[in-house]
Amino acid sequence: MGRRASHSEAAPARAAAADLSGTNPIRAGDHNQRVTLHAVRLNGPVTRTDLAERTGLTPGAIANITNRLLQDQLILKAGRLHGARGQPASNFVINPNSRFSIGLNVDRDHVTLVVLDFVGKVRGRASREIPFASPAAVRAFFQRTARQLLKKAGVSRERLVGVGIAFPDDITRAHLPDQPAEYAAWSQVRVDDLIRDVLRIPVFIENDAAAAAIGEMQFGLGHRYRSFFYLLVTAALGGGVVADGSYVRGALGRSGEIGWLRARNGSGAQSQLQNIVSLSSLYSRLAERGFRVASPRGLVRLNATARTIVTSWIAESTEALVESLLAVNCLINPEAILIGGRLPAPLVDQLANSLNARMATHAAHFPAIAPVARALTSDDAPAVGAAILPFSDRLLPTRYALLKTS
């Protein structure tokens, strides 16, 4: 079985037991090293003195940890800081060529693959617009493309930490327009089983919206907002919750499932939100008026008549989302609501502005209303977030690194 990033399938009783679990010196040491490495990643160039102040660890502990990180080539010395008494202090930065990971995003309308380095830079990317890709098509794409990207980026398999996969939950249950009957094959197939033997490195799976939120938390506006709600607009609609700098999964790993909530469409009929606020809904609306769009890129090339259809869809999406986002504000109290996914940036900005204006009319009657903005890691957010999963398991700080239970 593929490894779910971080215990999302654990039974409640087991999770409760894990919360009571202690730790041991080995796990504590590993956690301290992860925290220090993360501090270098966020703040580098940074000195040992700075690291001690930021992490709360002793100067001796920081010296030992940074020596190990240098030996493992995870960090590099980046010159010396002059001006103080005594020997100049060394500055440390992350070694971008130390470790790499692969992120694969499989969705109803596309398959995207990225190669990510440890500072979050995409070293290689390939994407194909494949409507309702079959398991065989996904395997063929990964087999052919992964090796090509690694060769082009000059990344050896030995430096790969793993493969992360962003895959929608209930991919066959959310019936989208034009979804073929044979797409039900995914209910009998695990995507990690399709690719496990290709590179023979650890494989991790995460819901696509959760992966996008994790990507934003690590490499996007998560450095500004420690608590936010991520709204992922793709062929369907998903969401993710980040609170106090950690992704919140819920009892069964299904938090943030905003697409399944109900709202009224432009005709006044009740519908799932993802049947209103999604690329598939927008494509269908355009197709009904004779405008065929094959990819998100086509949405920014429309003529004036077609753009009025998009504007109408934004208005309808705004009305459909308002009640749910007001509930998000009350229940989660985020600092921001961030919109990412495959909707082109100009349209995300239009939707965010429309939502901000509409939400402002409710501000006097609610404790707090968070601003809506475009996420930093928008287009490839699920793939980038998926690529972070192996880093999180091996190198980044998580509370699970301290637990003695597995």
N, C-alpha and C positions, 0 to 999 in steps of 0.2 A: 504494500500500500504506500502511496505517496504520503509525505509528512505534511499535515496541515500546519500552517504557520501558527504555532503557539497554542495548542491545547484547546482549540475551539470546540472539539467534540467530547470533551471530558464530561462525565456525569456530574450533576450538581454536588452529590455527596463527596465524590473524589475531589472536586474543586475546593470544597470546604476544608477537606483534610489537608490539601496542599497549602491553604492559607495558614494552617497551623504548623507547617513543617519548619524545622530549624535549618541550619546550614552547617558547614564545616569549613576548616581553614582553606581547603583546596578550592571550594566553590566561592568562598569569600575573596580569595586571591584572584580567581578568574573574573569575578564581578568588578573588582577594583581595576583590573587591567582593562576591561571593557569600558568602564567609566572614563579612565584616563585617555584611552584611544579616542573615545567619543569627544572628549574635551579638546583634544588636539584637532580633531576634524572640524569642530565648530569654531574654534578660536585661533587656530594656527595662522601665522607663526606665533608660538607661545613658548615661554621659558618654563623651567622646572618650578621656579618660585610661583609663577602664575598658575601652574597646574595644581600645586599644593593649595593655593588659596581657593581655586575654583572647585576642587574636589573634596577638600577637607582632609585629605590624606597627609601624612607626615612627609617632610622633605626626603627622609631616608626611603620611605616606601615609593615615592615618586621617582627617586633616582634608580631604584631597582627595577621598577616597571618600565621606565623609559629605556633603560639598558636592554631589557628583554625585547621591547618593541623595535629598537634599533637592530638588534641581532636578527629578529625575524623579518626585517626590512619592511615593517608596516609603517614606520615613520622615518623621516630623514632630518638631518641637521640642515638648517637653512641660514647659515651665517651666525654671527655672534652679536649680542647686544652690548654696546660700549657705553661708558658714561658713569657707571657705578664703581665703587671701590672693589678691589680684588680682581680676580680673573673675570673676563667678559663671560656673560651667560649665553649658553647656546639656545638658539631658537629651534623649535621643532615644528614640522609640518607633516601631513599625511603623505605617504608615498603613493601617488596615483597608480603606479604600475605594480603595486604589491599583490593585489588580489582583484579578481574580476568575477562577475556573475552574469547569467543570462536571464532575461525576462521574456516570457511568452504570454501574450494576451490573445485569448480565443473568444470571439464574440459572434453574434449572429450575422454580422455584415463584413467582418474583416478578421484577419489574423496578422498580428504584429510581433516582431522579434527584435529585441535590443540586447546589445552587449554593454554592460555598465562597469565603469571602474569605481574604485573605492571613494573617490571624491564626488561621485554622482554624475560624472560626465558620460554621455552616451558615446561610445567608441564605434558602434556599428548599429545600423537600423535597417530593417526590411519590413515592408508591409504589403499585403495583398487584399484587395477588395474582393472577398469571396462570400456571396450571400449564402448563409446557412451551410457553412463548410462541414463536410462529412468528417468522421474520425479519420478515414483514410487520407483525405486531403490535408488534414492538419499534420498527420505524421509525415507525409511526403514533403510538405513545406518545411517542417522542422529539420528533417534529415538533410535536405538539400541546402537550406539557408544557414543553419547554425555553423556548419564547417566553413562555408564561404565567408561569413562575417568574421569568424575567429581568425581565419587566414589573412583577410584584408586588414584587420586591426592589429595583427602581429601578436595575438594572445595564444599562448600554449595552454593545452588542457590542464597541465599541472598547476596553473595559476587560477583556475576556475574553482570557486567555492561551491557552486551549485547552480541549479536551474530553478527559478520560481515561475509558477504558472498562475495567471489571473484568469479565472473562469467563472462565469455567472452561475450562482446557485439557481436551481430549478430551471435550467436552460430550456427544457422542453415544456415546462408548465406555462410559461408566459407566452401565450399564442399571439404572435405578431403577424401583421399583414403579410400575405404570400408565403407563410411558413409551410414548407412541404411536409407531407406525412412521414417521409423517410428520415426527417430530422430527429424523430423519436429514437433513432439508433443511439443517441448520446445517453439515454437512460440506462443503457446496458454496458456502457464503456466508461472507464476511468481514463482521463486524459493523461495522467502521469504514467499509466501502464503503456500508453502509446509510444512514449518517447524515452522511457527509462534506459533502454538498451543502446540508445544512439551514442551518448557520450559517457555513460556509466559513471555519473556523479550524482550526489544527492539531489532529489527532486522535492519541491515544496509546492503546495497548492493553497490558494486563497481566493475568496470571493473577489470579483473584479472591483467592486466599489470599495471594499475594505483595502485592497491592494493600492488603489488610487489614493485613498486617505492616508495610508501609511507612507506612500511616496511623498505626498505633500507635507506630512509631518517631518520627514527626515531631510528632504531636499527642497522644500518649497516654503510656503508661508507659515509652516509650522514653527519656524524660527522666530516669527513675530507673534503668532497666536498659539498659545498652549492649549486652548480649548476651541474647537470649531466643528461645524457640521459640514461634511463634504457631499455635494450633490453631483452625481455622475450622470451626465446625459450622453447616452450612446443609442444603440438601436432600441434599448429599453431605458429604464430609469432606476438608479440605485442610490444608496446613501451610505455614509460612514460617519462614526462618532469618534472624535478625539477629545479627551478630557484630561486636563492637567498633564499634557505631554505624553499620554499613553493612549493607544487605540483601545476602545471599549467594545468588547465582543458580544456581551449578553450571555444568557444561560446556554444557548445552543449555537453561539457564533452568528446570530442572525440580527444583530442590532442594526439600526439605520435603514431597514427595508421600506423606504418611503414609497417606492414604486407600486407596492401592493395596496396602498391606501386608496380610498375612494374619493372621487370628486365629480363635479358636473362638467360635461363638455360644452362646447358652444351651442349645442342644441338643447341643453338642459337635462340630458340623460346622464344617469350615474355610470361611471366607468372607472377602471383602475387608472391611477395617475400615469403609469407608464404607457397607457394607450392614448394619452393626451400629450404629455411632455416627453417626447422622445424623437429621435431622428426618423424612426419608422413612421411615426404619425405625421411628421412634417413632409416626408417623401410622399406619403399617400395623398396628403392634401394637395401637394403640387401636381401629382400625377392625375388627380381627378380633373384638374384644369388644363391638362395637356402638357405639363412641364415635367419631363423625365430627368431625374437627378440620380446619378449612379454612385456618388461619393460626396462626403462633406465639402470637398473642394469645389464641387459644382454649385454649392449654395452661395458662393461669393461671386458667381459669374452670371447671375440671373438678370433678366431685363426688368424694366420698371414695373410691368404688370405682375410678374412673378414675385418681385420684392414686396408688393402689397399683400400677397398671400402669406409671406413669411412674417410680415408685420402683424397680420391678423392672428397668426399662430402664436406669436410672442404674447399678444394681449390675452388670448385664451389660456395659454400656459400660465401666465401671471395669475389670473383669477383662479385657476385650478390649484395652484401651489399655495396661495395665501393662507388658507386655514391650516394646512399641514405645517407650514413654516412658522406660523404663530404658535402652534403647539410645540414645535421644536424649541422655540425661544423660551417657552414656559417650563418645559420638562428638562431641558439640557442646559439652558443659559449659556450658549456659546459666545465667544468674542466675535465670531464672524461666521457667515454661511458662505462657503466657497463653491463655485460652480466650475467643474472640469468635465472632461470627456472629449467627444469628437465634434461637438458643435463649434464651428469656426469662431475665432476670438471676437470679431466684430459683433456676431450674433449673441455670444455670451454676454458681452458688455451691454447690448441692448436689453437682454433679459434681466440682467442684474439691475440696470437703471430702472426698468419698469417695476421690478419687485421692490426696490428701495422706495420708490414713490408710493406704491400701493401700501406697503407696510407702514410707512410714515403716517398714514391716515388712522392707524390703530395705536400709535405710540402712546397716546394719552390714557389708554385703557389697559395697558400691559406693563408689567414691572420693568421689562427691558426688551429692546428690539435690536438685534445684531445687524450690522451692515452686511449686504450681499455683495460679493466681489468675484472676479474671475480668479480661479486658482492659478498658481504659477506653473505647476506641472500639469498642463491641460491635455494636450493632444494624446500623448503617449503615457498618461499617468498610470493606467493599470499595468502596462508593461514595465515601466520604471519601478513602480511599487512592487511588482512581482520579483524583479531583480534584487530588490532590497531584502527579500525574505531569507536567502542564504546568508547574507551579511548579518542579519539580526540573529540568526541561529548560532553563528560562529564567532562574531566579533563585536556586535553592538550590545549595549546594556539592556537587559530585560529583567523583570522581577523573577522570571522563571530560572534565570541563571543561578539564583541563590537557593532554590528549593532542592531538597535532597530527594523528593519524590520525582519520578520521571514523567 
